[in-house]
Amino acid sequence: MRKLIIFLLVLSIVLLGCTKRTDEGNINMEDTTDINKDDVNNGDVNEGSNTAKEDTQEDLESEDELEDSIDIAIGLEAPDFTLTNLKGEEVSLSDYRGKMVFLNFWASWCQWCDLEMPDLNKIAHDYSDDLVVLGINVMEDEDTVRDYIEEGGYDFEVLLDKEGIVGSAYYVYGLPSSYFIDKDGILQFAYQSMMTYEQMAAVVDAIIDYHESN
């Protein structure tokens, strides 16, 4: 476990150095305009053109329906939850115990999320034997989410966090936000910003390698 934690800490430092951030140290829940992958890779995004989604941000930060006892930290069991998918079925995190789970919090208005989606779909396919991707949409209506997913041709599991309660439980303060949970239900890595496919794969490979060697 010590080696895994050290590796993921180093990886997080590398990610921080490779990602364009806002003054608060994370990409906020904002509707950025005219962003493309070259801009992201070169760090040339104009942050001054961003329009904050203040209502969603405030709802997540002020959510008071959670139990005070909820605790989340690297190395602890990830909080369980139950949400509805686009088929109307209830899905719980604990349903996937025994497989690694990649939680990704997103919204259709978030262009950073939009850039990340193809890589999210790709990693869901490439690691399907070991990994389940759960795309958790934050506080949008079902029709908007379904239209976005169908238009993009994405086929990983999408869950609806209509009230933002799960986002609050995981202390999501920016979109997209990613959480990697191992097969034993332990949170191993969290990152609140856009990730590339290579970055996602590096985290997944590290967790898989650790469990295979122990």
N, C-alpha and C positions, 0 to 999 in steps of 0.2 A: 504493500500500500504506500509506503514511504516513497519508493521510486516513482510510482504513478503520480503521486501528488507533486513531487518535485518537477517531473516532466511537464505536467499540465500548468504549473506555475510559470515555468520557463516559456511555454507556448503562449500563455496569456500575455506575457511581456512582449513577445514577438508580435502578437496580434495588435496590441496597443500601439506598437511602433509603426504598424503598417496601415492603420485605419485613420482616416480623417475624422476628427472629433469636434464637438462643439465646445464652448468654453466651460461647460459643466462637466466635461469628461465623458459624455456619451452622446450618441445620436438620439436626439429627442424624438418624441412622437410627432413628427412634422410632415407636412406635405411639401416635399422638395420638388423643384421644377427643373426641367431640362438636365436631368442627370443621366449619364450613360456609364458603361463599365470603364471606358478609358478615363473618364473623370475620376472615378473611384480609385482606380489603380494609380493614377498620377497625383492624387490628392488635390485635384483642382476644382472641387465642388465649391460653388459660391454660397456660403452659409447665409449671407445676408438676404438671399432671395427666398428663404424658407418661411412658410406660414404655419404657426403652431396650431395643433389641434387641441385647444385649451380645455374644452369640455371633457374630452376623453381622458386627458391627462389628470384633470382634477378629480374625475370620478374614480379613477384607479387609486389615486393617492389618498382620497378621503373615504374609501370604502370601509364602513364600520360594521359590516355583517359578519366579519371573520372572528373566529375564536382567538382570544388573546394568547392562547397557549400554542398556536401554530408557530413552529420553528423551522427555519430552512437554512442550511449551510452545507458547504462542501464536506463530504464525509459522513453526512447524516442521511437517514432515509428521507426520500423526497415525499412531500405531502401528497396523500392520495386525493383524488377528486373524481367526480362523475359529471360528464357533459353529454350533450346530444350531438350526434353527427348529422350529416346532410340527408341521411335516410330516416331520421327520426328515432334512431336507436341510441340507447344509453351506453356510453363507453367510459370505463374507469381506468385510471392508470394501473391499478393493481391487476387488471385483466392481462397485462403483458409481463407479469413477473416471470423471469426465466429468459427474457430477451432484453437487449439494450433498447432504451427508448430515447429518442431525440425529440424533445418538446420545442416547438418554434412558435412564438407568439407573433402575430402579424395582423395587418389590416390592409384592405384593398386600396385605400387612399395613400398608403405609405410607399413612396417610390423606391426607397431602399429595400423594402420587402419585395417589391415587384422585381427588382434586379436579382434578388436572392432566390426567388421561387424556382427557376429552372435548375439551379444547383441543388436545391432541396429535393426536388423531384428525382434528379439523377442519383443522389446518394441513397434515396429510398429504394431505388431499383438495384443499384450496384451492391448494396449491403443488405439485401432483403433476407438473407439467411440468418443474419445476426442482429439486425436493427429494425425497429419500427419507428417511423416518423409520424408524429402527431402534430399537425398544423392547427394551432389554437387561434381562431379568429377572435379578436377582442372588440366586443360591443358594436357589431354591425348586424343588420337584419339578414335573415336567412336568404332571401332572394338575391341580395347584393353579393353575398358570399358565393352562392351557387353559380350565379352568372360569371363571376370572376374565375372561379375554378374551372368551369366548363370551357370558357373562352381560352384559358391558358392550356387546357389539355392536361391538367395535373391530376394524378390519381392516388396520391397518398391520402391517409385518413385525415379528414378535416373536422374539427370540433368547434362548437359555438359557445363562446364565453360571453353570453349576451349581457350579463350584468357586470362583467369585469371582475368577478369574485376570485376566479382562479389566478388571473393576472395579479391581483392584489396579494394573494397567498404566496405567490412567487416573487413578490416585490419587483414586478415589471414596471420600470419607469421610462422605458424607451422602446421603440419598435424599429426593427425586429429584435427579439431577444431569444436566445437559445440556451437550452438546458440539456445536458447529457447525463442520463441515468443508467447505471449498469444493471446487469441481469438480476442482481440481488436487491434492486430498488434503491440503491445509494446514489445520491447526487454526486457526480464526479467533476463536472465542469459547467460553468455558466458564463455567458458572454452576451452583453447587451449592446449589440451593434450588428451590422451586416457582416456575414461571413462568406468567403468564397468556397468553392467545392474543395479545393486543396486544404483549406483550414478545417473544414468539417471533417474531411477524411483523416487528417492528422490526429484529431481528437478521438475519433472512432477507432482508428488503428491502435492508438496507445492503450485504450481501455480493453480492446480485444486481446492485445498482446499480453497485457498484465494478467488477465484472467486465464489465458492459456498457459502462462508460465508459473501459475500459483495453484 
